Amino acid sequence: MNADFLAVLEFWEREKGISRATLVAAVEESLLSAAKKAIGPARELRCVIDPKSGDIKAFAKLVVSEKVLSKHDQISVFDARRVKSDAQVGEELEVEVTPAGFGRIASQYAKQSLTQHIRRAEKQLIFTEFKDRVGDIISGVVRRFDRSDVCIDLGKYEALLPNRERVPTEEYQIGERIRCYVKAVENGPHGPEIILSRADPRFVVKLFQLEVSEIGDGTIEVKGIAREPGFRSKLAVYTRDEKVDPVGACVGLRGQRVKNIVRELNNEKVDIIRWDPNIKVFLTNALAPAVLKTFEVDEARRRVHIIVGGDQLSLAIGKRGQNARLSSRLTGWQVDIDPEVVVSVGFQEKVAHAVKEVAAIPGISQQQADVLVHHGLTRLEDLLQADASDLAGIPELGDQSTAIMAAVWAEAKRRGIKLGPGMDPGAV
């Protein structure tokens, strides 16, 4: 048994990093119950394991008495002086009370509770090691699935990628190595648990911090992020250094930096946007390449109403409203986007407008204007190109043509339009 016991201690110490002293203390605690069953209700009973040899011994504190009334509490003077030569009556001695075959009995009992103690110690190690690693990115291997949750092997420990933290477009295979964001170390019903995430927006921010040195050293600041995992992310960046282009630095030479991140995100689209304190400029950058026409900003309600051309509406809103939705999350403002209303004028409205314009010329009545417009003379310029004989040929006008032309010429002079040869009213 001793050899087996030592082998178990060495395994747990080597594989899980738990010290032998911790393991021995855990086993001693579990053996105490076994000793009480084997020996009985001995006084102040305790068990000791030799960490080198693996021998298990039980000790109890007994009172030296001339007459032993309870073997669990007392020891005779004769037996006491075999342990301590000068033992006196009433003195308390710690005496070994290990029964025959106790090692075998203890080992069977200890195996049942040893795993529980080890797991408790292992969980404590998890909490101690990972409590300061929240916010880091770690790599692990997919080991198994627990319903929709994924169990990730991190080497010494195991972590959980819950269904709520998975990217809906990703599928994982057992044995596949994936990178995850350490979201939390929680004390669950079975002890501390390492909770991982690939859907958290901070996962994207951390990838940029690792990939873009300017973000890592603080030259470029990430002002905000909005993400729909698996589909699209928008990242707002800013720098106080005028010599640094924050967007260009994040994109990298030939787009290499952002390509590495997109590859890690399984081709999720990533928009890098220049942050600006002016909400109009910020939203213009966020909704690019859509062309925005007008803004109505409601500072009190933090709401922006944007008007775009009809051909720009789908570009500004995005597929299923995704572009506008992410821009709203990124800026922290409610964004409403509407198309520009173009009033189309019908034929009858155009005719009525032309009649009104011609009738506004002093000396031309509404009826005369209606006749002129229906014969194609819709503007003052058209009338100046005609002459009295042209108008005389219109049956509805007849001899009114001379008066009409005189009114036209008079209006032209009033407006400062230079009359051509033969347009003088006196020449008619």
C-alpha positions in Angstrom: 0.0 0.0 0.0 2.8 2.4 0.9 4.3 2.2 -2.6 1.0 2.8 -4.2 0.3 5.6 -1.9 3.6 7.3 -2.6 3.0 6.8 -6.4 -0.3 8.6 -6.1 1.3 11.5 -4.2 4.0 11.8 -6.8 1.4 11.8 -9.6 -0.7 14.6 -8.2 2.4 16.6 -7.2 3.9 16.3 -10.7 0.8 16.6 -12.9 -1.3 19.1 -11.0 1.4 21.1 -9.2 0.0 20.5 -5.7 2.6 20.3 -3.0 3.2 17.0 -1.2 2.6 18.7 2.2 -0.9 19.8 1.1 -1.7 16.3 -0.2 -0.4 14.6 3.0 -2.5 17.0 5.1 -5.6 16.2 3.0 -5.1 12.4 3.4 -4.4 12.7 7.1 -7.7 14.5 7.5 -9.6 11.7 5.6 -7.8 9.0 7.6 -8.9 10.3 10.9 -12.4 9.1 10.3 -11.1 5.7 9.3 -9.0 5.6 12.5 -12.0 6.4 14.7 -13.8 3.5 13.2 -10.9 1.1 13.6 -9.7 2.1 17.1 -12.8 3.6 18.7 -13.4 6.9 20.4 -9.8 7.4 21.5 -8.9 10.6 23.3 -7.5 13.3 21.0 -6.9 10.9 18.2 -4.7 12.0 15.3 -3.1 10.2 12.2 0.3 10.9 10.8 1.7 9.9 7.4 5.5 9.6 6.9 5.9 11.6 3.6 9.0 9.6 2.7 8.0 6.0 3.6 4.2 6.4 3.4 3.7 4.6 6.8 0.5 5.5 8.5 0.4 5.7 12.3 -2.4 6.6 14.8 -1.7 8.4 18.1 -4.0 9.2 21.0 -3.5 11.1 24.3 -4.1 8.8 27.3 -4.0 9.6 31.0 -1.7 7.5 33.2 -3.8 5.6 35.8 -3.1 2.9 38.3 -6.3 1.2 37.3 -7.5 1.3 33.7 -11.3 1.8 33.5 -11.4 2.9 29.8 -8.8 1.7 27.4 -9.7 4.6 25.1 -8.8 7.3 27.6 -6.4 5.7 30.1 -3.1 3.8 30.2 -1.6 1.8 33.0 1.5 2.9 34.8 3.4 -0.1 33.6 2.6 0.5 29.9 3.2 4.2 30.3 6.7 3.7 31.7 7.5 1.5 28.7 6.9 4.7 26.6 8.3 7.1 29.2 10.4 5.8 32.0 9.4 8.5 34.5 5.7 8.7 33.7 3.6 9.5 36.8 -0.1 8.9 37.6 -2.3 11.6 36.2 0.2 12.5 33.5 -1.0 12.8 29.9 1.0 10.9 27.3 0.6 10.7 23.5 0.8 7.0 22.7 0.8 5.2 19.4 -2.4 3.2 19.0 -2.0 2.0 15.5 -4.0 -1.3 15.2 -2.9 -4.3 13.2 -3.9 -4.0 9.6 -4.8 -0.4 9.9 -2.9 0.6 6.8 -5.1 -1.6 4.6 -8.3 -0.4 6.3 -7.2 3.3 6.1 -6.2 3.0 2.4 -9.6 1.8 1.4 -11.3 4.5 3.3 -8.9 7.2 2.2 -9.2 6.5 -1.5 -12.9 7.5 -1.4 -12.2 11.0 0.0 -8.7 11.6 -1.4 -10.1 12.7 -4.8 -12.4 15.2 -3.2 -9.7 16.8 -1.1 -7.4 16.9 -4.2 -10.0 18.6 -6.3 -10.6 21.1 -3.6 -6.9 21.9 -3.5 -6.7 22.0 -7.3 -9.6 24.4 -7.5 -7.9 26.7 -5.0 -4.8 26.6 -7.2 -6.9 27.6 -10.2 -8.3 30.6 -8.4 -4.9 31.7 -7.1 -3.3 31.4 -10.6 -6.0 32.8 -12.7 -7.6 35.5 -10.6 -5.0 37.9 -12.0 -5.2 36.7 -15.6 -8.7 38.0 -16.2 -8.5 40.0 -19.5 -5.7 37.8 -21.0 -5.9 35.7 -24.1 -5.0 32.0 -23.6 -4.8 29.0 -25.9 -6.3 25.7 -25.2 -7.5 22.4 -26.8 -11.2 21.5 -27.2 -11.6 18.3 -25.1 -15.4 17.7 -24.9 -18.8 19.2 -25.1 -21.2 19.5 -22.2 -24.5 20.2 -24.0 -23.7 23.5 -25.8 -20.8 24.4 -23.6 -17.2 23.6 -24.6 -14.6 22.3 -22.2 -11.2 23.6 -23.0 -8.0 21.9 -21.8 -5.4 24.5 -20.7 -2.8 21.9 -19.7 -2.9 21.6 -15.9 -6.4 23.0 -15.7 -9.7 22.9 -17.5 -11.8 25.9 -18.5 -15.3 26.4 -19.7 -16.5 28.2 -22.9 -20.2 28.6 -22.2 -22.7 28.6 -25.0 -23.5 32.3 -24.3 -19.8 33.2 -25.0 -19.6 31.2 -28.2 -19.6 32.9 -31.6 -22.8 31.7 -33.4 -21.0 31.2 -36.7 -18.2 29.1 -35.3 -18.1 25.3 -35.0 -15.4 23.6 -32.9 -13.9 20.1 -33.2 -12.5 17.9 -30.5 -8.7 18.2 -30.5 -8.8 21.7 -32.2 -6.7 24.4 -30.6 -8.4 27.8 -30.1 -7.6 31.1 -28.5 -10.0 32.6 -26.0 -10.4 35.6 -23.8 -10.4 35.0 -20.0 -13.6 36.6 -19.0 -13.9 35.7 -15.3 -12.8 33.3 -12.6 -16.1 32.4 -10.8 -16.8 30.5 -7.7 -19.4 28.0 -8.9 -21.2 25.2 -7.0 -18.1 22.9 -7.6 -15.5 25.5 -6.8 -13.7 28.1 -8.9 -14.3 27.9 -12.7 -12.4 29.6 -15.5 -14.9 31.2 -17.8 -13.7 31.9 -21.4 -15.2 33.9 -24.2 -14.8 34.4 -27.9 -17.9 36.6 -28.3 -16.9 39.3 -25.9 -16.0 42.7 -27.6 -13.0 42.9 -25.3 -11.6 39.9 -27.1 -11.3 42.0 -30.3 -9.7 44.9 -28.3 -7.2 42.5 -26.8 -6.3 41.1 -30.2 -5.6 44.6 -31.4 -3.4 45.3 -28.3 -1.3 42.3 -29.1 -1.1 42.9 -32.8 -0.7 46.7 -32.9 2.3 47.9 -30.9 1.0 51.5 -30.9 -2.0 50.4 -28.9 0.1 48.3 -26.6 2.4 51.3 -25.7 -0.5 53.8 -25.4 0.3 55.9 -28.5 -3.1 54.9 -29.9 -6.2 54.7 -27.6 -9.2 52.5 -28.2 -12.2 54.8 -27.5 -14.9 52.3 -28.1 -16.1 49.1 -29.7 -19.4 47.7 -30.9 -19.6 44.0 -32.0 -22.0 41.5 -33.4 -19.9 38.3 -33.0 -19.3 36.4 -36.2 -20.6 39.2 -38.4 -19.1 42.7 -37.8 -17.2 44.8 -35.4 -16.6 48.6 -35.3 -13.5 49.9 -33.4 -13.0 53.6 -32.7 -9.4 54.7 -32.3 -7.7 58.0 -31.4 -4.3 59.5 -30.9 -2.9 62.8 -29.6 0.2 62.3 -31.7 -0.3 64.3 -34.9 2.4 62.2 -36.7 0.5 59.0 -36.2 -2.5 57.9 -38.3 -4.5 55.7 -35.9 -6.5 54.0 -38.6 -3.5 53.3 -40.8 -1.5 52.0 -37.9 -4.2 49.5 -37.0 -4.7 48.4 -40.6 -0.9 47.9 -41.0 1.3 47.7 -44.1 -0.9 46.3 -46.9 -3.5 45.5 -44.3 -1.5 42.8 -42.7 -2.3 43.7 -39.1 -6.0 43.7 -39.5 -5.9 40.6 -41.7 -4.3 38.7 -38.9 -7.1 39.7 -36.6 -9.8 39.0 -39.1 -8.3 35.5 -39.7 -8.4 34.8 -35.9 -12.1 36.0 -35.9 -12.9 33.6 -38.8 -13.4 36.4 -41.4 -15.6 38.6 -39.2 -15.7 42.1 -40.8 -13.8 44.7 -38.8 -14.3 48.5 -39.4 -11.6 50.7 -37.9 -12.9 54.3 -37.4 -11.2 57.5 -36.4 -12.8 58.8 -33.2 -13.8 62.5 -33.0 -15.3 64.5 -30.1 -17.7 66.1 -32.6 -20.6 63.7 -32.9 -21.3 64.8 -36.6 -17.8 64.0 -37.6 -17.7 60.8 -35.6 -20.9 59.5 -37.2 -19.7 60.5 -40.6 -16.7 58.4 -40.1 -18.7 55.5 -38.6 -21.2 55.4 -41.4 -18.7 55.8 -44.2 -18.7 55.3 -47.2 -22.3 56.4 -47.1 -22.7 60.1 -47.9 -24.7 62.0 -45.3 -26.6 65.1 -46.2 -28.1 66.7 -43.1 -27.9 66.2 -39.3 -30.4 67.1 -36.6 -28.7 66.7 -33.2 -30.8 66.5 -30.0 -28.2 67.0 -27.2 -30.6 66.5 -24.4 -31.9 63.1 -25.6 -28.6 62.1 -27.2 -30.3 61.5 -30.5 -29.3 62.2 -34.1 -31.6 62.3 -37.1 -29.7 61.9 -40.3 -31.0 62.5 -43.9 -29.3 60.7 -46.8 -30.0 60.5 -50.5 -32.3 57.7 -51.6 -29.4 55.8 -53.2 -27.4 56.0 -50.0 -30.0 54.7 -47.6 -29.2 51.0 -47.9 -25.5 51.7 -47.6 -25.9 53.8 -44.5 -28.3 51.4 -42.7 -26.4 48.2 -43.8 -27.7 44.7 -44.1 -30.6 44.2 -41.7 -29.8 47.6 -40.1 -26.4 46.3 -38.9 -24.3 49.4 -39.8 -26.7 51.9 -38.2 -27.1 49.7 -35.1 -23.4 49.2 -34.5 -22.7 52.9 -35.1 -25.3 53.8 -32.5 -23.7 51.4 -30.0 -20.2 52.7 -30.8 -21.1 56.4 -30.4 -23.6 56.0 -27.5 -26.2 58.1 -29.4 -29.5 57.0 -30.8 -29.2 57.2 -34.6 -32.2 57.6 -36.9 -31.6 57.5 -40.7 -34.2 58.5 -43.2 -34.1 59.1 -47.0 -34.4 62.5 -48.5 -37.9 63.2 -49.7 -38.0 64.3 -53.4 -41.2 65.9 -54.4 -42.1 64.9 -58.0 -44.2 67.4 -59.9 -46.9 66.0 -62.2 -47.8 67.3 -65.7 -50.9 69.1 -64.6 -49.0 70.9 -61.8 -46.4 72.0 -64.3 -49.0 73.4 -66.6 -50.8 75.2 -63.8 -47.5 76.7 -62.6 -46.7 77.9 -66.2 -50.1 79.5 -66.5 -49.6 81.3 -63.2 -46.2 82.6 -64.4 -47.5 83.9 -67.7 -50.6 85.4 -66.1 -48.3 87.3 -63.7 -47.2 89.5 -66.7 -49.2 92.8 -66.5 -51.6 93.1 -69.4 -52.2 89.3 -69.9 -55.3 87.7 -68.4 -55.6 84.3 -66.8 -57.6 83.1 -69.9 -55.1 84.4 -72.3 -52.2 82.8 -70.3 -54.0 79.4 -70.4 -54.3 79.6 -74.2 -50.6 80.6 -74.6 -49.3 77.9 -72.3 -51.4 75.2 -74.2 -49.8 76.4 -77.4 -46.3 75.9 -76.0 -45.5 79.5 -74.9 -44.8 78.7 -71.2 -42.3 81.4 -70.3 -41.6 85.1 -71.0 -38.6 84.0 -73.1 -40.8 81.9 -75.3 -43.2 84.9 -75.9 -40.2 87.2 -76.8 -39.3 84.7 -79.6 -42.8 85.0 -81.1 -44.4 88.0 -82.9 -47.9 89.3 -83.2 -48.6 87.4 -86.4 -47.8 84.1 -84.7 -50.3 84.9 -81.9 -52.9 86.1 -84.5 -52.9 82.6 -85.9 -54.3 81.3 -82.6 -58.1 81.4 -83.0 -58.7 82.0 -79.3 -56.6 85.2 -79.3 -57.2 86.8 -82.8 -56.9 90.6 -82.6 -55.7 90.4 -79.0 -52.2 89.5 -80.2 -51.0 93.0 -80.5 -51.9 93.9 -77.0 -50.4 90.7 -75.6 -47.1 91.4 -77.4 -47.0 94.9 -76.1 -47.4 93.6 -72.6 -44.6 91.1 -73.2 -42.2 93.7 -74.4 -43.1 96.0 -71.6 -42.4 93.3 -69.0 -39.1 92.4 -70.7 -37.9 96.1 -70.5 -39.0 96.1 -66.8 -36.9 93.1 -66.1 -34.0 94.6 -68.0 -34.0 92.1 -70.9 -32.5 93.5 -74.0 -34.9 93.4 -76.9 -33.7 92.3 -80.3 -34.3 94.2 -83.6 -38.0 94.4 -84.5 -39.1 94.0 -80.9 -39.9 97.6 -80.3 -43.6 98.1 -79.5 -43.7 101.2 -81.6 -42.7 99.2 -84.6 -46.0 97.2 -84.5 
